[in-house]
Amino acid sequence: MKKLSIIASTLILVACGSAKIISISQADVDRAATKYPGITSEQLVEGQKLYAANCAKCHTLFAPGKFGEKRWKHEIEEMSGKDYANIDSKTQESITKYILTFAKQ
């Protein structure tokens, strides 16, 4: 019983600290298009999936709105440069477009 309680508590704490997966709306696409003309909802969703798949391998995901654009650019560039991250430039660009669309203003 104690083991089950520990597992449940851990799952709750992890869930509370994690970024929530959000649905991409047309308003989000329109906002992204001001920075990235011609971007589609599919591209934003792909960036979201790549963010979750690549970044969650090593640490908790942060909600894109947690930090501003300058901080996110720094973090994405720094993390992408890590050998263990193995993030190519196309993946980095996709993640960046997704994150910066929702970054704190």
N, CA, C and O of each residue as an XYZ file, in Angstrom:
420
protein
N       0.826     -1.190      0.000
C       0.000      0.000      0.000
C       0.873      1.257      0.000
O       0.582      2.227     -0.701
N       1.946      1.226      0.797
C       2.839      2.377      0.877
C       3.478      2.648     -0.481
O       3.628      3.800     -0.887
N       3.853      1.575     -1.178
C       4.477      1.703     -2.495
C       3.506      2.367     -3.487
O       3.903      3.238     -4.261
N       2.264      1.957     -3.455
C       1.245      2.538     -4.328
C       1.048      4.017     -4.023
O       0.881      4.820     -4.941
N       1.066      4.381     -2.754
C       0.920      5.773     -2.349
C       2.076      6.633     -2.863
O       1.868      7.757     -3.319
N       3.288      6.097     -2.786
C       4.462      6.821     -3.279
C       4.373      7.031     -4.781
O       4.655      8.121     -5.278
N       3.983      5.997     -5.498
C       3.848      6.097     -6.956
C       2.786      7.129     -7.322
O       3.008      7.961     -8.201
N       1.651      7.082     -6.664
C       0.568      8.029     -6.949
C       1.008      9.461     -6.669
O       0.722     10.363     -7.456
N       1.702      9.674     -5.552
C       2.185     11.017     -5.212
C       3.169     11.528     -6.247
O       3.126     12.697     -6.629
N       4.055     10.657     -6.699
C       5.039     11.037     -7.721
C       4.345     11.431     -9.010
O       4.700     12.439     -9.622
N       3.371     10.660     -9.425
C       2.645     10.980    -10.663
C       1.925     12.319    -10.558
O       1.893     13.084    -11.522
N       1.358     12.600     -9.417
C       0.661     13.875     -9.229
C       1.644     15.031     -9.301
O       1.363     16.041     -9.946
N       2.786     14.898     -8.651
C       3.790     15.962     -8.678
C       4.329     16.183    -10.083
O       4.515     17.326    -10.502
N       4.578     15.117    -10.803
C       5.084     15.248    -12.171
C       4.040     15.930    -13.045
O       4.373     16.805    -13.845
N       2.795     15.540    -12.897
C       1.730     16.139    -13.705
C       1.586     17.628    -13.415
O       1.333     18.412    -14.330
N       1.743     18.022    -12.169
C       1.600     19.431    -11.811
C       2.737     20.279    -12.352
O       2.540     21.460    -12.638
N       3.906     19.710    -12.498
C       5.059     20.457    -12.968
C       5.222     20.451    -14.466
O       6.062     21.179    -14.997
N       4.454     19.661    -15.153
C       4.604     19.505    -16.588
C       3.790     20.518    -17.364
O       2.774     21.029    -16.892
N       4.267     20.795    -18.573
C       3.506     21.646    -19.477
C       2.298     20.867    -19.975
O       2.398     19.671    -20.248
N       1.203     21.513    -20.090
C       0.000     20.880    -20.627
C       0.026     20.982    -22.151
O       0.408     22.012    -22.706
N      -0.379     19.916    -22.813
C      -0.482     19.939    -24.268
C      -1.730     20.748    -24.605
O      -2.827     20.456    -24.129
N      -1.542     21.751    -25.420
C      -2.657     22.632    -25.770
C      -3.104     22.377    -27.200
O      -2.323     21.928    -28.039
N      -4.350     22.666    -27.462
C      -4.865     22.565    -28.825
C      -4.465     23.817    -29.583
O      -4.491     24.921    -29.039
N      -4.097     23.638    -30.834
C      -3.706     24.763    -31.682
C      -4.963     25.301    -32.361
O      -5.660     24.569    -33.064
N      -5.245     26.580    -32.148
C      -6.429     27.200    -32.743
C      -6.033     28.048    -33.954
O      -4.850     28.275    -34.206
N      -7.022     28.502    -34.682
C      -6.763     29.391    -35.822
C      -6.158     30.709    -35.345
O      -5.326     31.298    -36.034
N      -6.574     31.171    -34.168
C      -5.992     32.403    -33.603
C      -4.493     32.211    -33.347
O      -3.708     33.139    -33.538
N      -4.100     31.017    -32.920
C      -2.685     30.723    -32.703
C      -1.918     30.755    -34.026
O      -0.812     31.291    -34.103
N      -2.513     30.181    -35.052
C      -1.890     30.176    -36.387
C      -1.760     31.609    -36.891
O      -0.724     31.980    -37.443
N      -2.789     32.405    -36.708
C      -2.747     33.805    -37.147
C      -1.648     34.577    -36.409
O      -0.934     35.377    -37.012
N      -1.519     34.333    -35.105
C      -0.473     34.990    -34.324
C       0.911     34.542    -34.802
O       1.819     35.362    -34.940
N       1.067     33.253    -35.052
C       2.347     32.723    -35.543
C       2.687     33.303    -36.906
O       3.855     33.554    -37.201
N       1.675     33.518    -37.739
C       1.894     34.022    -39.106
C       2.457     35.434    -39.127
O       3.040     35.847    -40.129
N       2.294     36.185    -38.036
C       2.895     37.524    -37.996
C       4.420     37.440    -37.943
O       5.110     38.343    -38.415
N       4.942     36.358    -37.368
C       6.389     36.127    -37.317
C       6.862     35.196    -38.424
O       7.966     35.337    -38.950
N       6.006     34.247    -38.763
C       6.368     33.201    -39.715
C       5.287     33.118    -40.798
O       4.439     32.226    -40.759
N       5.314     34.040    -41.761
C       4.279     34.053    -42.803
C       4.136     32.692    -43.489
O       5.119     32.042    -43.844
N       2.889     32.291    -43.658
C       2.602     31.031    -44.346
C       2.608     29.810    -43.440
O       2.368     28.698    -43.913
N       2.875     29.987    -42.149
C       2.885     28.838    -41.243
C       1.484     28.246    -41.150
O       0.490     28.967    -41.234
N       1.411     26.939    -40.976
C       0.118     26.252    -40.904
C      -0.087     25.655    -39.514
O       0.849     25.537    -38.724
N      -1.320     25.287    -39.242
C      -1.606     24.634    -37.955
C      -0.856     23.305    -37.870
O      -0.416     22.905    -36.793
N      -0.713     22.624    -39.006
C       0.015     21.358    -39.023
C       1.478     21.557    -38.611
O       2.050     20.722    -37.911
N       2.067     22.649    -39.043
C       3.458     22.928    -38.675
C       3.580     23.242    -37.186
O       4.542     22.822    -36.541
N       2.623     23.970    -36.642
C       2.643     24.248    -35.201
C       2.458     22.963    -34.395
O       3.136     22.756    -33.388
N       1.551     22.112    -34.833
C       1.334     20.831    -34.155
C       2.602     19.987    -34.227
O       2.972     19.339    -33.249
N       3.265     19.992    -35.374
C       4.513     19.243    -35.519
C       5.570     19.783    -34.549
O       6.276     18.999    -33.914
N       5.686     21.091    -34.427
C       6.619     21.692    -33.478
C       6.294     21.289    -32.049
O       7.188     21.014    -31.250
N       5.016     21.258    -31.740
C       4.561     20.851    -30.415
C       4.965     19.397    -30.135
O       5.471     19.082    -29.058
N       4.737     18.529    -31.106
C       5.086     17.110    -30.951
C       6.598     16.937    -30.802
O       7.060     16.145    -29.981
N       7.360     17.678    -31.598
C       8.816     17.578    -31.520
C       9.329     18.101    -30.180
O      10.259     17.536    -29.604
N       8.726     19.170    -29.690
C       9.091     19.705    -28.377
C       8.877     18.635    -27.310
O       9.767     18.361    -26.504
N       7.696     18.040    -27.313
C       7.375     17.017    -26.323
C       8.291     15.801    -26.463
O       8.809     15.295    -25.467
N       8.486     15.342    -27.668
C       9.269     14.123    -27.886
C      10.753     14.311    -27.583
O      11.377     13.421    -27.004
N      11.315     15.429    -27.955
C      12.750     15.636    -27.787
C      13.119     16.161    -26.409
O      14.073     15.676    -25.801
N      12.400     17.116    -25.920
C      12.799     17.792    -24.688
C      12.427     16.998    -23.439
O      13.132     17.060    -22.431
N      11.333     16.260    -23.498
C      10.903     15.477    -22.335
C      11.786     14.253    -22.106
O      11.661     13.591    -21.076
N      12.670     13.945    -23.041
C      13.588     12.824    -22.829
C      14.500     13.089    -21.636
O      14.911     12.158    -20.944
N      14.815     14.361    -21.399
C      15.804     14.697    -20.376
C      15.249     15.477    -19.190
O      15.828     15.430    -18.105
N      14.147     16.189    -19.369
C      13.647     17.015    -18.262
C      12.169     17.298    -18.429
O      11.571     16.998    -19.462
N      11.595     17.878    -17.396
C      10.192     18.274    -17.416
C       9.986     19.354    -18.471
O      10.820     20.244    -18.635
N       8.886     19.267    -19.172
C       8.565     20.294    -20.161
C       8.004     21.519    -19.454
O       7.249     21.411    -18.488
N       8.388     22.674    -19.953
C       7.851     23.930    -19.438
C       6.803     24.443    -20.412
O       6.940     24.283    -21.625
N       5.766     25.053    -19.882
C       4.752     25.666    -20.734
C       5.424     26.779    -21.537
O       6.192     27.560    -20.975
N       5.151     26.866    -22.831
C       5.782     27.912    -23.647
C       5.557     29.321    -23.108
O       6.407     30.191    -23.300
N       4.447     29.560    -22.447
C       4.152     30.881    -21.903
C       4.889     31.200    -20.608
O       4.733     32.290    -20.056
N       5.681     30.268    -20.127
C       6.402     30.487    -18.871
C       7.520     31.509    -19.018
O       7.806     32.256    -18.082
N       8.160     31.547    -20.198
C       9.290     32.437    -20.431
C       9.042     33.320    -21.641
O       8.170     33.041    -22.464
N       9.817     34.384    -21.735
C       9.745     35.277    -22.881
C      10.574     34.759    -24.047
O      11.302     33.773    -23.930
N      10.447     35.442    -25.162
C      11.097     35.027    -26.407
C      12.622     34.953    -26.273
O      13.243     33.996    -26.736
N      13.213     35.951    -25.647
C      14.669     35.984    -25.509
C      15.169     34.765    -24.738
O      16.131     34.116    -25.148
N      14.519     34.460    -23.631
C      14.930     33.300    -22.814
C      14.749     32.001    -23.576
O      15.614     31.126    -23.536
N      13.610     31.870    -24.281
C      13.365     30.638    -25.029
C      14.393     30.453    -26.136
O      14.908     29.353    -26.333
N      14.692     31.523    -26.854
C      15.691     31.400    -27.928
C      17.008     30.886    -27.369
O      17.636     29.998    -27.945
N      17.416     31.452    -26.244
C      18.664     31.022    -25.599
C      18.588     29.540    -25.210
O      19.502     28.771    -25.506
N      17.507     29.150    -24.554
C      17.359     27.768    -24.074
C      17.320     26.771    -25.233
O      17.976     25.730    -25.183
N      16.562     27.086    -26.257
C      16.444     26.169    -27.402
C      17.789     26.013    -28.095
O      18.191     24.901    -28.439
N      18.480     27.120    -28.299
C      19.791     27.059    -28.942
C      20.774     26.255    -28.095
O      21.508     25.413    -28.612
N      20.779     26.519    -26.804
C      21.702     25.814    -25.909
C      21.407     24.317    -25.873
O      22.321     23.500    -25.984
N      20.153     23.962    -25.719
C      19.784     22.544    -25.639
C      20.016     21.827    -26.964
O      20.460     20.679    -26.978
N      19.723     22.485    -28.060
C      19.908     21.859    -29.377
C      21.373     21.547    -29.650
O      21.691     20.623    -30.398
N      22.263     22.324    -29.038
C      23.692     22.124    -29.243
C      24.282     20.977    -28.444
O      25.437     20.610    -28.659
N      23.529     20.414    -27.541
C      24.028     19.312    -26.715
C      24.079     18.032    -27.549
O      23.124     17.705    -28.254
N      25.187     17.320    -27.464
C      25.345     16.083    -28.224
C      24.249     15.070    -27.918
O      23.733     14.419    -28.827
N      23.892     14.934    -26.650
C      22.896     13.942    -26.269
C      21.486     14.312    -26.743
O      20.624     13.441    -26.856
N      21.250     15.591    -27.017
C      19.929     16.018    -27.483
C      19.690     15.566    -28.916
O      18.577     15.188    -29.282
N      20.747     15.610    -29.723
C      20.662     15.151    -31.108
C      19.508     15.807    -31.868
O      18.718     15.126    -32.522
N      19.420     17.129    -31.776
C      18.360     17.884    -32.451
C      18.959     18.572    -33.662
O      19.843     19.419    -33.535
N      18.470     18.203    -34.838
C      18.986     18.818    -36.069
C      18.361     20.198    -36.279
O      17.437     20.586    -35.565
N      18.871     20.925    -37.254
C      18.432     22.313    -37.455
C      16.958     22.413    -37.856
O      16.280     23.364    -37.467
N      16.462     21.460    -38.617
C      15.047     21.490    -39.023
C      14.142     21.277    -37.803
O      13.123     21.951    -37.651
N      14.522     20.347    -36.950
C      13.754     20.092    -35.730
C      13.818     21.301    -34.809
O      12.805     21.696    -34.231
N      14.991     21.886    -34.669
C      15.160     23.074    -33.838
C      14.269     24.205    -34.341
O      13.628     24.887    -33.542
N      14.223     24.408    -35.639
C      13.400     25.469    -36.213
C      11.920     25.230    -35.935
O      11.189     26.165    -35.609
N      11.483     23.997    -36.059
C      10.084     23.661    -35.817
C       9.707     23.876    -34.349
O       8.651     24.434    -34.048
N      10.568     23.434    -33.450
C      10.328     23.634    -32.015
C      10.305     25.130    -31.693
O       9.445     25.593    -30.944
N      11.242     25.874    -32.255
C      11.323     27.318    -32.008
C      10.054     28.024    -32.449
O       9.523     28.855    -31.712
N       9.563     27.714    -33.625
C       8.332     28.359    -34.114
C       7.152     28.070    -33.200
O       6.347     28.956    -32.911
N       7.055     26.834    -32.752
C       5.955     26.483    -31.833
C       6.103     27.248    -30.523
O       5.169     27.919    -30.085
N       7.269     27.152    -29.900
C       7.492     27.784    -28.591
C       7.294     29.287    -28.649
O       6.609     29.857    -27.800
N       7.891     29.937    -29.649
C       7.817     31.402    -29.703
C       6.427     31.917    -30.029
O       6.113     33.070    -29.735
N       5.591     31.085    -30.632
C       4.210     31.470    -30.872
C       3.467     31.681    -29.553
O       2.576     32.523    -29.451
N       3.856     30.894    -28.543
C       3.161     30.938    -27.264
C       3.978     31.563    -26.133
O       3.523     31.603    -24.990
N       5.178     32.050    -26.444
C       6.046     32.632    -25.417
C       5.402     33.847    -24.776
O       4.587     34.538    -25.387
N       5.784     34.091    -23.535
C       5.289     35.258    -22.805
C       5.717     36.537    -23.544
O       6.855     36.642    -24.000
N       4.815     37.484    -23.657
C       5.110     38.733    -24.362
C       5.731     39.741    -23.457
O       6.043     40.850    -23.890
